[in-house]
Amino acid sequence: MNFLVKLLISGLAVILTSYLLPGVSVDGYFAAVLVAAILSLLNVIVRPILIVLTIPITVFTLGLFLLVINALMILIADYFIPDFYVDNFWWALLFSVILAVINSIFADFSKK
C-alpha cells in the first residue's frame, strides 16, 4: 500500500516536472505513473549495476558521475515509454535533478 502511494506521488512529481521543463513531455497522468514505475524498476535493477561498473570514474569525479547515471535512467525510460519524451541528455539531467527535489518535498509533506 505504501509503495502505491509513493508511486502515485512520484507520478504527480513527473507531471509537475514535465510542466516546468520545455524539453520534457508526458501525455497524461497514467503515462506519468508509468514513468515513475519504470524509473523505480530501473533504479532497483540497472542503477546498482551501473554504479558498480563506474566506481573509478565516480570516485574521480567525487560522486558527480551519479548525476549522469540518473540522466541515463531517464533516457532509458524515454526509450521504453512512448508517451514520455525527453529531447536530449541535458534535459534528462535537469529532469532528474528537479524530479529528485520535488520528490523529496512531497516525501516531507507525506510524513506530516
CNS distance restraints for C-alpha pairs under 8 A (distance, minus, plus):
assign (resid   1 and name CA) (resid   5 and name CA) 6.50 0.50 0.50
assign (resid   2 and name CA) (resid   6 and name CA) 6.30 0.50 0.50
assign (resid   3 and name CA) (resid   7 and name CA) 6.04 0.50 0.50
assign (resid   4 and name CA) (resid   8 and name CA) 6.21 0.50 0.50
assign (resid   5 and name CA) (resid   9 and name CA) 6.18 0.50 0.50
assign (resid   6 and name CA) (resid  10 and name CA) 5.99 0.50 0.50
assign (resid   7 and name CA) (resid  11 and name CA) 6.14 0.50 0.50
assign (resid   7 and name CA) (resid  33 and name CA) 6.57 0.50 0.50
assign (resid   7 and name CA) (resid  36 and name CA) 6.27 0.50 0.50
assign (resid   7 and name CA) (resid  37 and name CA) 6.60 0.50 0.50
assign (resid   8 and name CA) (resid  12 and name CA) 6.35 0.50 0.50
assign (resid   8 and name CA) (resid  33 and name CA) 6.16 0.50 0.50
assign (resid   9 and name CA) (resid  13 and name CA) 6.27 0.50 0.50
assign (resid   9 and name CA) (resid 103 and name CA) 7.72 0.50 0.50
assign (resid   9 and name CA) (resid 106 and name CA) 7.19 0.50 0.50
assign (resid  10 and name CA) (resid  14 and name CA) 6.15 0.50 0.50
assign (resid  10 and name CA) (resid  33 and name CA) 7.02 0.50 0.50
assign (resid  10 and name CA) (resid  36 and name CA) 5.76 0.50 0.50
assign (resid  10 and name CA) (resid 103 and name CA) 6.36 0.50 0.50
assign (resid  11 and name CA) (resid  15 and name CA) 6.32 0.50 0.50
assign (resid  11 and name CA) (resid  29 and name CA) 6.80 0.50 0.50
assign (resid  11 and name CA) (resid  30 and name CA) 7.93 0.50 0.50
assign (resid  11 and name CA) (resid  32 and name CA) 4.73 0.50 0.50
assign (resid  11 and name CA) (resid  33 and name CA) 4.16 0.50 0.50
assign (resid  11 and name CA) (resid  34 and name CA) 7.55 0.50 0.50
assign (resid  11 and name CA) (resid  35 and name CA) 7.20 0.50 0.50
assign (resid  11 and name CA) (resid  36 and name CA) 5.51 0.50 0.50
assign (resid  12 and name CA) (resid  16 and name CA) 6.18 0.50 0.50
assign (resid  12 and name CA) (resid  29 and name CA) 7.35 0.50 0.50
assign (resid  12 and name CA) (resid  32 and name CA) 7.12 0.50 0.50
assign (resid  12 and name CA) (resid  33 and name CA) 7.57 0.50 0.50
assign (resid  13 and name CA) (resid  17 and name CA) 5.98 0.50 0.50
assign (resid  13 and name CA) (resid  99 and name CA) 6.38 0.50 0.50
assign (resid  13 and name CA) (resid 102 and name CA) 6.04 0.50 0.50
assign (resid  13 and name CA) (resid 103 and name CA) 6.19 0.50 0.50
assign (resid  14 and name CA) (resid  18 and name CA) 6.07 0.50 0.50
assign (resid  14 and name CA) (resid  32 and name CA) 5.68 0.50 0.50
assign (resid  14 and name CA) (resid  33 and name CA) 7.81 0.50 0.50
assign (resid  14 and name CA) (resid  35 and name CA) 7.58 0.50 0.50
assign (resid  14 and name CA) (resid  36 and name CA) 7.12 0.50 0.50
assign (resid  14 and name CA) (resid  99 and name CA) 6.61 0.50 0.50
assign (resid  15 and name CA) (resid  19 and name CA) 6.33 0.50 0.50
assign (resid  15 and name CA) (resid  26 and name CA) 6.75 0.50 0.50
assign (resid  15 and name CA) (resid  28 and name CA) 7.75 0.50 0.50
assign (resid  15 and name CA) (resid  29 and name CA) 6.83 0.50 0.50
assign (resid  15 and name CA) (resid  32 and name CA) 5.99 0.50 0.50
assign (resid  16 and name CA) (resid  20 and name CA) 6.48 0.50 0.50
assign (resid  17 and name CA) (resid  21 and name CA) 6.37 0.50 0.50
assign (resid  17 and name CA) (resid  95 and name CA) 6.76 0.50 0.50
assign (resid  17 and name CA) (resid  98 and name CA) 6.65 0.50 0.50
assign (resid  17 and name CA) (resid  99 and name CA) 6.15 0.50 0.50
assign (resid  17 and name CA) (resid 102 and name CA) 7.82 0.50 0.50
assign (resid  18 and name CA) (resid  22 and name CA) 7.21 0.50 0.50
assign (resid  18 and name CA) (resid  24 and name CA) 5.26 0.50 0.50
assign (resid  18 and name CA) (resid  25 and name CA) 5.47 0.50 0.50
assign (resid  18 and name CA) (resid  26 and name CA) 6.49 0.50 0.50
assign (resid  18 and name CA) (resid  95 and name CA) 7.73 0.50 0.50
assign (resid  19 and name CA) (resid  24 and name CA) 7.90 0.50 0.50
assign (resid  19 and name CA) (resid  25 and name CA) 7.56 0.50 0.50
assign (resid  21 and name CA) (resid  91 and name CA) 7.73 0.50 0.50
assign (resid  21 and name CA) (resid  95 and name CA) 7.41 0.50 0.50
assign (resid  23 and name CA) (resid  86 and name CA) 5.91 0.50 0.50
assign (resid  23 and name CA) (resid  87 and name CA) 5.24 0.50 0.50
assign (resid  23 and name CA) (resid  88 and name CA) 7.76 0.50 0.50
assign (resid  23 and name CA) (resid  91 and name CA) 5.85 0.50 0.50
assign (resid  24 and name CA) (resid  84 and name CA) 7.62 0.50 0.50
assign (resid  24 and name CA) (resid  85 and name CA) 5.66 0.50 0.50
assign (resid  24 and name CA) (resid  86 and name CA) 4.58 0.50 0.50
assign (resid  24 and name CA) (resid  87 and name CA) 6.45 0.50 0.50
assign (resid  24 and name CA) (resid  91 and name CA) 6.92 0.50 0.50
assign (resid  24 and name CA) (resid  92 and name CA) 7.90 0.50 0.50
assign (resid  24 and name CA) (resid  95 and name CA) 7.69 0.50 0.50
assign (resid  25 and name CA) (resid  83 and name CA) 7.91 0.50 0.50
assign (resid  25 and name CA) (resid  84 and name CA) 5.85 0.50 0.50
assign (resid  25 and name CA) (resid  85 and name CA) 5.22 0.50 0.50
assign (resid  25 and name CA) (resid  86 and name CA) 6.68 0.50 0.50
assign (resid  26 and name CA) (resid  31 and name CA) 6.45 0.50 0.50
assign (resid  26 and name CA) (resid  32 and name CA) 6.31 0.50 0.50
assign (resid  26 and name CA) (resid  83 and name CA) 5.79 0.50 0.50
assign (resid  26 and name CA) (resid  84 and name CA) 4.67 0.50 0.50
assign (resid  26 and name CA) (resid  85 and name CA) 6.57 0.50 0.50
assign (resid  27 and name CA) (resid  31 and name CA) 6.07 0.50 0.50
assign (resid  27 and name CA) (resid  32 and name CA) 7.59 0.50 0.50
assign (resid  27 and name CA) (resid  83 and name CA) 5.28 0.50 0.50
assign (resid  27 and name CA) (resid  84 and name CA) 6.69 0.50 0.50
assign (resid  28 and name CA) (resid  32 and name CA) 6.47 0.50 0.50
assign (resid  29 and name CA) (resid  33 and name CA) 6.22 0.50 0.50
assign (resid  30 and name CA) (resid  34 and name CA) 6.16 0.50 0.50
assign (resid  31 and name CA) (resid  35 and name CA) 6.09 0.50 0.50
assign (resid  31 and name CA) (resid  81 and name CA) 7.82 0.50 0.50
assign (resid  31 and name CA) (resid  83 and name CA) 6.02 0.50 0.50
assign (resid  31 and name CA) (resid  84 and name CA) 6.92 0.50 0.50
assign (resid  32 and name CA) (resid  36 and name CA) 6.22 0.50 0.50
assign (resid  32 and name CA) (resid  84 and name CA) 7.74 0.50 0.50
assign (resid  33 and name CA) (resid  37 and name CA) 6.13 0.50 0.50
assign (resid  34 and name CA) (resid  38 and name CA) 6.07 0.50 0.50
assign (resid  34 and name CA) (resid  81 and name CA) 7.84 0.50 0.50
assign (resid  35 and name CA) (resid  39 and name CA) 5.96 0.50 0.50
assign (resid  35 and name CA) (resid  77 and name CA) 6.59 0.50 0.50
assign (resid  35 and name CA) (resid  81 and name CA) 7.15 0.50 0.50
assign (resid  35 and name CA) (resid  84 and name CA) 7.35 0.50 0.50
assign (resid  36 and name CA) (resid  40 and name CA) 6.13 0.50 0.50
assign (resid  37 and name CA) (resid  41 and name CA) 6.20 0.50 0.50
assign (resid  38 and name CA) (resid  42 and name CA) 6.04 0.50 0.50
assign (resid  38 and name CA) (resid  77 and name CA) 6.35 0.50 0.50
assign (resid  39 and name CA) (resid  43 and name CA) 5.96 0.50 0.50
assign (resid  39 and name CA) (resid  73 and name CA) 6.77 0.50 0.50
assign (resid  39 and name CA) (resid  74 and name CA) 7.10 0.50 0.50
assign (resid  39 and name CA) (resid  77 and name CA) 6.46 0.50 0.50
assign (resid  40 and name CA) (resid  44 and name CA) 6.25 0.50 0.50
assign (resid  41 and name CA) (resid  45 and name CA) 6.22 0.50 0.50
assign (resid  42 and name CA) (resid  46 and name CA) 5.12 0.50 0.50
assign (resid  42 and name CA) (resid  47 and name CA) 6.32 0.50 0.50
assign (resid  42 and name CA) (resid  73 and name CA) 6.63 0.50 0.50
assign (resid  43 and name CA) (resid  47 and name CA) 4.88 0.50 0.50
assign (resid  43 and name CA) (resid  48 and name CA) 7.26 0.50 0.50
assign (resid  43 and name CA) (resid  73 and name CA) 7.41 0.50 0.50
assign (resid  44 and name CA) (resid  48 and name CA) 6.96 0.50 0.50
assign (resid  45 and name CA) (resid  49 and name CA) 7.25 0.50 0.50
assign (resid  46 and name CA) (resid  50 and name CA) 6.35 0.50 0.50
assign (resid  47 and name CA) (resid  51 and name CA) 6.08 0.50 0.50
assign (resid  47 and name CA) (resid  69 and name CA) 7.16 0.50 0.50
assign (resid  47 and name CA) (resid  70 and name CA) 7.98 0.50 0.50
assign (resid  47 and name CA) (resid  73 and name CA) 7.46 0.50 0.50
assign (resid  48 and name CA) (resid  52 and name CA) 6.20 0.50 0.50
assign (resid  49 and name CA) (resid  53 and name CA) 6.21 0.50 0.50
assign (resid  50 and name CA) (resid  54 and name CA) 6.05 0.50 0.50
assign (resid  50 and name CA) (resid  69 and name CA) 7.24 0.50 0.50
assign (resid  51 and name CA) (resid  55 and name CA) 6.05 0.50 0.50
assign (resid  51 and name CA) (resid  58 and name CA) 7.95 0.50 0.50
assign (resid  51 and name CA) (resid  66 and name CA) 7.53 0.50 0.50
assign (resid  51 and name CA) (resid  69 and name CA) 7.70 0.50 0.50
assign (resid  54 and name CA) (resid  58 and name CA) 6.05 0.50 0.50
assign (resid  55 and name CA) (resid  59 and name CA) 6.04 0.50 0.50
assign (resid  56 and name CA) (resid  60 and name CA) 6.11 0.50 0.50
assign (resid  57 and name CA) (resid  61 and name CA) 6.06 0.50 0.50
assign (resid  57 and name CA) (resid  65 and name CA) 6.93 0.50 0.50
assign (resid  58 and name CA) (resid  62 and name CA) 6.00 0.50 0.50
assign (resid  58 and name CA) (resid  63 and name CA) 4.85 0.50 0.50
assign (resid  58 and name CA) (resid  64 and name CA) 6.62 0.50 0.50
assign (resid  58 and name CA) (resid  65 and name CA) 5.13 0.50 0.50
assign (resid  58 and name CA) (resid  66 and name CA) 6.75 0.50 0.50
assign (resid  59 and name CA) (resid  63 and name CA) 5.94 0.50 0.50
assign (resid  61 and name CA) (resid  65 and name CA) 6.24 0.50 0.50
assign (resid  64 and name CA) (resid  68 and name CA) 7.45 0.50 0.50
assign (resid  65 and name CA) (resid  69 and name CA) 6.55 0.50 0.50
assign (resid  66 and name CA) (resid  70 and name CA) 6.24 0.50 0.50
assign (resid  67 and name CA) (resid  71 and name CA) 6.26 0.50 0.50
assign (resid  67 and name CA) (resid  93 and name CA) 6.82 0.50 0.50
assign (resid  67 and name CA) (resid  96 and name CA) 7.85 0.50 0.50
assign (resid  67 and name CA) (resid  97 and name CA) 7.83 0.50 0.50
assign (resid  68 and name CA) (resid  72 and name CA) 6.20 0.50 0.50
assign (resid  68 and name CA) (resid  93 and name CA) 6.85 0.50 0.50
assign (resid  69 and name CA) (resid  73 and name CA) 6.34 0.50 0.50
assign (resid  70 and name CA) (resid  74 and name CA) 6.52 0.50 0.50
assign (resid  70 and name CA) (resid  93 and name CA) 7.10 0.50 0.50
assign (resid  70 and name CA) (resid  96 and name CA) 6.25 0.50 0.50
assign (resid  71 and name CA) (resid  75 and name CA) 6.31 0.50 0.50
assign (resid  71 and name CA) (resid  89 and name CA) 6.70 0.50 0.50
assign (resid  71 and name CA) (resid  92 and name CA) 4.99 0.50 0.50
assign (resid  71 and name CA) (resid  93 and name CA) 4.59 0.50 0.50
assign (resid  71 and name CA) (resid  95 and name CA) 7.81 0.50 0.50
assign (resid  71 and name CA) (resid  96 and name CA) 6.06 0.50 0.50
assign (resid  72 and name CA) (resid  76 and name CA) 6.11 0.50 0.50
assign (resid  72 and name CA) (resid  89 and name CA) 7.77 0.50 0.50
assign (resid  72 and name CA) (resid  92 and name CA) 7.60 0.50 0.50
assign (resid  73 and name CA) (resid  77 and name CA) 6.25 0.50 0.50
assign (resid  74 and name CA) (resid  78 and name CA) 6.17 0.50 0.50
assign (resid  74 and name CA) (resid  92 and name CA) 5.88 0.50 0.50
assign (resid  74 and name CA) (resid  96 and name CA) 7.02 0.50 0.50
assign (resid  75 and name CA) (resid  79 and name CA) 6.27 0.50 0.50
assign (resid  75 and name CA) (resid  86 and name CA) 7.09 0.50 0.50
assign (resid  75 and name CA) (resid  89 and name CA) 7.33 0.50 0.50
assign (resid  75 and name CA) (resid  92 and name CA) 6.52 0.50 0.50
assign (resid  76 and name CA) (resid  80 and name CA) 6.51 0.50 0.50
assign (resid  77 and name CA) (resid  81 and name CA) 6.04 0.50 0.50
assign (resid  77 and name CA) (resid  84 and name CA) 7.86 0.50 0.50
assign (resid  78 and name CA) (resid  82 and name CA) 7.21 0.50 0.50
assign (resid  78 and name CA) (resid  84 and name CA) 5.58 0.50 0.50
assign (resid  78 and name CA) (resid  85 and name CA) 5.59 0.50 0.50
assign (resid  78 and name CA) (resid  86 and name CA) 6.36 0.50 0.50
assign (resid  86 and name CA) (resid  91 and name CA) 6.51 0.50 0.50
assign (resid  86 and name CA) (resid  92 and name CA) 6.31 0.50 0.50
assign (resid  87 and name CA) (resid  91 and name CA) 6.37 0.50 0.50
assign (resid  87 and name CA) (resid  92 and name CA) 7.76 0.50 0.50
assign (resid  88 and name CA) (resid  92 and name CA) 6.41 0.50 0.50
assign (resid  89 and name CA) (resid  93 and name CA) 6.13 0.50 0.50
assign (resid  90 and name CA) (resid  94 and name CA) 6.20 0.50 0.50
assign (resid  91 and name CA) (resid  95 and name CA) 5.85 0.50 0.50
assign (resid  92 and name CA) (resid  96 and name CA) 6.07 0.50 0.50
assign (resid  93 and name CA) (resid  97 and name CA) 6.41 0.50 0.50
assign (resid  94 and name CA) (resid  98 and name CA) 6.15 0.50 0.50
assign (resid  95 and name CA) (resid  99 and name CA) 5.81 0.50 0.50
assign (resid  96 and name CA) (resid 100 and name CA) 6.10 0.50 0.50
assign (resid  97 and name CA) (resid 101 and name CA) 6.42 0.50 0.50
assign (resid  98 and name CA) (resid 102 and name CA) 6.15 0.50 0.50
assign (resid  99 and name CA) (resid 103 and name CA) 5.95 0.50 0.50
assign (resid 100 and name CA) (resid 104 and name CA) 6.13 0.50 0.50
assign (resid 101 and name CA) (resid 105 and name CA) 6.28 0.50 0.50
assign (resid 102 and name CA) (resid 106 and name CA) 6.20 0.50 0.50
assign (resid 103 and name CA) (resid 107 and name CA) 6.01 0.50 0.50
assign (resid 104 and name CA) (resid 108 and name CA) 6.25 0.50 0.50
assign (resid 105 and name CA) (resid 109 and name CA) 6.49 0.50 0.50
assign (resid 106 and name CA) (resid 110 and name CA) 6.17 0.50 0.50
assign (resid 107 and name CA) (resid 111 and name CA) 6.35 0.50 0.50
assign (resid 108 and name CA) (resid 112 and name CA) 6.87 0.50 0.50
